[in-house]
Amino acid sequence: PLLMRYAKSNKLKAIEASRIKDQLYEAASVLWATEQIHPTGTKGKPLSLEKICTQVSADHLSKTKVFVKLTSSTLHRHITGGTTLSEFNSAKGWLSKAEERVIVLYACAMAKRGFPLNARLIQEHANEIIQA
């Protein structure tokens, strides 16, 4: 069967780009830690944060043909124990990931039964979870 594919929304594209960037910063952090143990730079020194960012971006570009710019200041913040922007924003949310999943599963189950939930009913269900 031929499946119809729709264009991704800008919001979904931004979420995917953010996830990819978080994964690349994680890979860059691992590379930095490896460089501290086994330096590969000139004169036996570890690569700079800027060179690590450039290398991880270039590796990603060669694999996916998509360029993602990483900055050394953000990598430094990650290495020194800072949180990612997505972690910071998720901490501001009212629901945990598990609670969000419960609401989505409930809404899908109700839709399969023939009772799709509108925004107000989903909000009521979320409020019940928050107050519990």
DANORKA-V136086 format. One record per run of one state. SS is the DSSP state (2 for helix, 1 for strand, 0 for the rest). FROM is the first residue (numbers start at 1). LEN is the number of residues. If there is no record, write none. Layout:
ss | from | len
SS | FROM | LEN
SS | FROM | LEN
This chain:
ss | from | len
0 | 1 | 9
2 | 10 | 28
0 | 38 | 4
2 | 42 | 3
0 | 45 | 4
2 | 49 | 16
0 | 65 | 7
2 | 72 | 8
0 | 80 | 5
2 | 85 | 7
0 | 92 | 5
2 | 97 | 16
0 | 113 | 6
2 | 119 | 13
0 | 132 | 1
